Amino acid sequence: MPSSYAAAAAGSSSRKPNRTSNAAASTARPPAPSPSRAPAAPAVNPSVISDSDPSSYSSSSADEADLTASDSATASVVSAYLSVAGEGADLSKVGIFLSSAARRRSPPCLICFDPIRPSDPVWSCSSSCFAILHLPCIQSWAHQSASGAAVPCPTWGCPKCRFAYPKSETPSSYVCFCTKTVDPAPDPWILPHSCGDVCGRRLDANLDSGCEHTCLLLCHPGPCPPCPAVVPNARCFCGAHREPRRCAHQRYSCGRKCNKRLSCGLHRCPVDCHDGPCPPCAVQGSHKCECGETMEEKLCFERIFQCKRECGGMLDCGKHRCERGCHGGKCGECPLRGRRTCPCGKKDYPRLECDAEAATCGSTCEKVLGCGRHRCPERCHRGSCDETCRLVITKACRCGGLKKEVPCYQELTCERKCQRSRNCGRHACKRRCCARDCPPCSETCDKKLRCGNHKCLSPCHRGVCSPCPLMKTIPCACGKTCFEVPCGTEKNQKPPKCSKKCSIPRLCRHKLECRPHKCHYGACPPCKLTCGEELSCGHTCKERCHGPISPPNPEFTLKPTKKKMGKHIECTPGTPCPPCKEVVLVPCFGQHLGQERAMPCCKWRPFPCENLCGNPLLCGNHYCTKSCHVLEVPLNQPEGDRIASISKANTLAEPCEQCNLPCQRVREPRCSHPCPLPCHLSDCPSCKVLVKRPCHCGAMVHAFECVYFNNLNAKEQIKVRTCGGPCHRKLPNCPHLCSEVCHPGICPSVDQCMKKVNIRCACNTLKQEWLCQDVLKEYRKSGRDPKEVPKSQFGVGLLACGEDCKKKLKAPDSELHLRKSQENKSPAVEVVNVPKRRKRRERGQEVKISKFQEVKTYVLRVLLIILLSIIVAAGLYLLWKGIFWLSDWMNEMEEQRARQRHPRGAML
């Protein structure tokens, strides 16, 4: 027996080896809380062997040899076909079917999981999966799918691919793969379930494809290969390009613009060459409505539209306006034009305008009234005439016994009753105001006939009643075997014997399976089959049939009893099914994986496990840490789920805990400050914390909002941190400060310092002024590092000593030291805010302060004290006001919180 053709098709359409067959198995069986798992085994080759292929369950050497031989044979067949069809043909499914068929294995049916033998009648899915199943299994599947639900379904689906088939296509016979042979005989030399003849099916089932070729392979399972024939002039979708192509791929796109004229007739299709009709014209433009009063921006295919205003145009009479809505064309003729007459129609007005009202003629109306005998006596008038004719005339009643003047519209009848006898001679007429035409007697005779069973149903008549015309039928219980006797003679008769089957339908679910019995009177024999009823839990009852029993036929009597009208004989209800004892896996309250317990289905009861809840909290960031409990609203539960319905109605359901943790999310943009809000699901608010950043030179500190500073790029941050003043940083190679504006990084004037420096000889006798950069160059020439020179010795020793220096050098060192100490001890008066050169120039001179400067200094101090007092008073006042404002704000917030806690009290 070849391997599973249906499984091979599934293997080519799906790359998930074990899920498809398990899904089919679960749908084939009734739903249960504990799903049954199909046996899984490692696949030998996932690209060739499918999920339901039984050859993948063994890996012996003989199986490997068969697999190799089948693959080589399949490769030779496919390669021979590809030599004609070309390399673009898709023969993957055909190759998989042929290779699995050559292994001679029995594939399992996806419904009953029994192997499919060569002699078993099968059915093959004609959609994309081409699954092969037992014919009785698929028939039962289709019957249960179409009639098993509460509402009958007109379709049933394939167990593997779920392709919907109509109920009329339920398989009823066993045919080969190409459907040409009914009940193909098993032959060991050909493929099982095939006829061995050429397939002959259309290679392309789509009638619009243009392919009329048939499959040349032998009767085979699965899809037919693509058509290999060559079409010399295959036209693309737009028709602008022709080229020779394979028949299976003759419909193609050339890749150019479609350029077909659209339905608007103004533009062409801008889409690339495509199949099917072109899309609506989407060119935007200004278009007028049909009446031409409104201009709107609309797409080209919506250019014809109607506005919401009334037309208001003048009709052709020139006096009345059109009351229709927005429309195209002329408004039309005036409905008031034409032949105009007076209301009674006697006088014509041929030249009367449409806006003028026709006058009355003044003569008598003379229109026929509703009675049909008199005419309207009023003058010509507008409106309808009075329907009630009030002309007084003399009328006689029907029997002629009364005459009276009454209005024409009234009928005249007297109160005299007719006392004459009717034709039966038993009853009087007694009709009011009879016209001497007494009708026949309408009463029924109602005399008892000679049969003693019936009464005379003829109208009341004279003389003896006729004999009973009825024949009494004595039937069997089903009514198919009977004989007739005259009414009244059935007392001595017996019921006939019937060989037909009992016609009483069984009300249990085994009406098609239970053994039939002959027609009989009384109750039917009990059903001896297994119940098999589907319980509410999804399992089937395994007890003996105890369903409802049909009402028994009444026992035959010599004198049949009269049937009581309206009597309804109800069936005898059966006993309910016992509690289900099937062992199922019951999940815990929190539906945790791996915590199921096995228990009888009738004692199905959720339980708490030892795990934590783990349900996501409302914050969306953390999980519930309570012990396992019933969820109020379980997550990811489908509609109608048993656990969800139990949880909603369970009194033990309790909500998960509330998250009281602070927010731990990383802010965007990133910063080191935590979010001040509690744990939340939305984005964190912008960080308003002040961040202190010094300027580049360190002279001052800036304070920025964190979100503002972090949103700046690197260049903007450098620009914002600049203080705008001088750098104030000491140069690394000289004792001077940087002269540039506050800047980041290394000072640009490190080796280009333009300040003047006093240069001295070694004995401090000679002195000159050099630029600082020249001093640095001189130090580097002499091999000394300017960084190692002390600030007090910077520039000392760069000048060569002269002759005077040599004489001074001859003096004792003690005098030199004494002179230097005296110079250092001499007092020097420094002046505030005076440049260095002026300080040196005025060093040793006394500074005198004038009277005006003393007064000026005193006044400035007084003004400064007054200003500080005003600032302190204003600050205290604002602080006092702010405390009261803060107190009011806090009281208002407390009132809002109280309203939120007690909304009903707040409403009152």
Secondary structure, 3 states (H helix, E strand, C coil): CCCCHHHHHHHHHCCCCCHHHHHHHHHHCCCCCCCCCCCCCCCCCCCCCCCCCHHHHCCCHHHHHHHHHHHHHHHHHHHHHHHHHCCCCCCHHHHHHHHHHCCCCCCECCCCCCECCCCCCEEECCCCCCCEEEHHHHHHHHHHHHHCCCCCCCEEECCCCCCEEEHHHCCCCCECCCCCCECCCCCCCCCCCCCCCECCCECCCCHHHCCCCECCCECCCCCCCCCCCEEEEEECCCCCCEEEEEHHHCCCCCCCECCCECCCCCCECCCECCCCCCCCCCCEEEEECCCCCCEEEEEHHHCCCCCCCECCCECCCCCCECCCECCCCCCCCCCCCCCCECCCCCCECCCCCCCCCCCCCCCECCCECCCCCCECCCECCCCCCCCCCCCEEEEECCCCCCEEEEECCCCCCCCCECCCECCCCCCECCCECCCCCCCCCCCECCCECCCCCCECCCECCCCCCCCCCCEEEEECCCCCCEEEEECCCHHHCCCCCCCCECCCCCCCCCCCCCCCCECCCECCCCCCCECCCECCCCCECCCECCCCECCCECCCCCCCCCCCCCCCCCCECCCCCCCCCCEEEECECCCCCCCCEEEEHHHCCCECCCCECCCECCCCCCECCCECCCCCCCCCCCCCCHHHHHHHHCCCCCCCCCCCCECCCCCCCCCCCCCCCECCCCCCCCCCCEEEEECCCCCCEEEEEHHHHHCCCHHHHHHHHCCCCECCCECCCCCCECCCECCCCCCCCCCCCCCEEEEEECCCCCEEEEEHHHHHHHHHHCCCCHHHCCCCCCCEEEECCCHHHHHHHHCCHHHHHHHHHHHHHCCCCCCCCCCHHHHHHCCCCCCCCCHHHHHHHHHHHHHHHHHHHHHHHHHHHHHHHHHHHHHHHHHHHHHHHHHHHCHHHHHC
